[in-house]
Amino acid sequence: MDKGSPIQSLKGIGEKKSLLFNKLGIFTCEDLLHYYPRGYDRYEALSLFKEAVPGKRTAVEAVVKTAPKMLRLGSKTIVSFDVADRENFVVSVKFFNAPFMLKAVKAGDRRVFRGIFKFFKNRPVMDQPKLFKIDDYEKLTCTITPVYSLTKDLSNESIKKAVEGALRGVTIPEDYLTKEECRDFNLSVFSDAIKNIHFPTDDESQYYARRRLVFDEFAAFIRLNREGISNSAKLPNTHKMIPVADCVRLTESLPYKLTDAQKRVIDEIIGDLSGDYLMNRLVQGDVGSGKTIVSVMALLTCAANGMQGALMAPTEVLARQHFENIKALSGKYGLCLRPVLLTGKMGAKDRREALDMIGSGEANVVIGTHALIADTVEYKNLSLVVTDEQHRFGVKQRESLREKGFSPHILVMSATPIPRTLAMIVFGGLDISVIDELPKNRTPIANCVVNSSFREKAYRKILEEINKGHQVYVICPMVYENDESDTELKSVEEHTKDLREYFGDKIRIASLNGKMKPSEKTRIMEEFKEGKTDILVSTTVIEVGIDVPNATLMMVENAERFGLSQLHQLRGRVGRGDSPSFCIFMSDTDNKMTLKRLKVLNDTNDGFKIANEDMKLRGPGELNGVRQSGELNFGIGDIVNDADIMLLAAEKYDIIKNRIPLGSRNLIDIRTI
């Protein structure tokens, strides 16, 4: 059996189960071996309830004191009963939508209850713990188990067994690095890395396994990136534009003054548009630095020169937001911008009208999602493409536009604060501009890093803001609670239930995650923007989301599981109006380095300073998931948190470039960068 063998060749995987693996993108044994765990579960030693830290996972041997009872709430059920440890500390245990628990335990049963211990309305509770026989749990104590992202009807145990079978039966490819290079680069050999990423024996083996696999991913990315650059050297400017008075008039009419940084970047862009070569520029700007008006100036220059520009956003909601803002600006200040919106959600009639306006040139600014580069879209004279969040638009998309007969100027906007040395590697081939100054009227966000003992106080603050007529975000690292993984991460699904139970029906609560259908995500985000929702519980899908000036508070659960730069991006969703805004980072970690990193968020709102501090302070830390955040769709690496590995891969590139394999499944997404 080799790495290309189909997943069905593994024992225990028939046709039906293979289809479930296929849903996760796993078709071959190689796919399976590169389907890395999203986290790890370490079975802690047994303790007493009085020793448990609220909000943290604990395992307690306890006896069932009361017979299970079931309460029906519409279509939902809650099974509850009391348990007591050997010191007779009584805790209420609850299971949601699990009626089978009525027969699973009875009064007098002794089990190990493993779950999140917390206080709810001052009562000690444990929701949906996992139950073990005492002997079974003792065998698991202090072992490390991989936790995988799942799909319906496919358990964590099924993936774990399949990986074990693949590691036994598949010949691991020969390492492209020599043993001496692995030693010099401080990397694991590949065969050890692929085994230890799935089944680490301790924190150190997991750390070095991940470090090696991140290195491979980054090295392959750099190779693809540099080959792409060599194939797209500077092209002659076939869309020469002259500076226009329209930009000067708009600058003078705005109710605020542009910062010196904004003026400098606008000058650099206009210099490109009027220069000898096509623009290929990245504009980095921190949250709230005013990147939008900079992009408007570029589009205005294009339109005033009689050409077409396009603005591509990562989501339909953000595209509509840009469209409304540009349309309002054009009307208010009498600009020559004639914008049209094009998204996948549009009806057939509206879409036909939009396509006609684009084809005739009546619309000189086209705003939308990736629908802008669909085969059915024909432009009259597309000369400039502005993209919001660079990692969503890459070499393939530029090639598709060139195939339509256009070689437009490219301007990419990013709020990801990457240090310049790193940006030059990641965004090779792009000229880089940085808006390194915030407008004077920007109100700083008040931040605090707290543990679960402050939860009641945090909830009171949430209620206080809602009573003032404001709105709140609550961010969780997981979409669903997963009994198989038994992790201590907050999930959108379970946390939404908790908040509804705590606040009651008077507070309007909605949940949002990236696994929803695009139309459903759009509806939920638009309802929040319109003020129809008080609390939006979400994953990081809102990171590059809507502009809701009325949202004044954000609470981030399990803050230690996110990179600092991502947390900074998240909190940029609040503080966009005139009212004071707040961000609460909730974390029960006792890791000193992690707490030191989180403290950086308390001390500064400067995204570039945060990114640099994150690079300095980042260390092996706790045994967490293999990927905390990911600005560029990498399979395992993170360009900010793993900056040292990216720099190492770039430094050693010339030595190993001809040997770097490009076959990893994780490069599928990278090829679009």
Beta strands, then each sheet from edge to edge (+ up, - down):
strand 1: 39-42
strand 2: 57-64
strand 3: 69-73
strand 4: 76-84
strand 5: 90-96
strand 6: 110-120
strand 7: 123-127
strand 8: 130-132
strand 9: 144-147
strand 10: 280-285
strand 11: 308-312
strand 12: 339-342
strand 13: 365-368
strand 14: 382-388
strand 15: 409-414
strand 16: 431-435
strand 17: 446-450
strand 18: 471-475
strand 19: 509-512
strand 20: 535-538
strand 21: 551-556
strand 22: 582-586
sheet 1: 1+ 9-
sheet 2: 3+ 4- 2+ 6- 7+ 5+
sheet 3: 3+ 4- 2+ 6- 8+
sheet 4: 12+ 13+ 11+ 14+ 15+ 10+ 16+
sheet 5: 17+ 22+ 21+ 18+ 20+ 19+
end
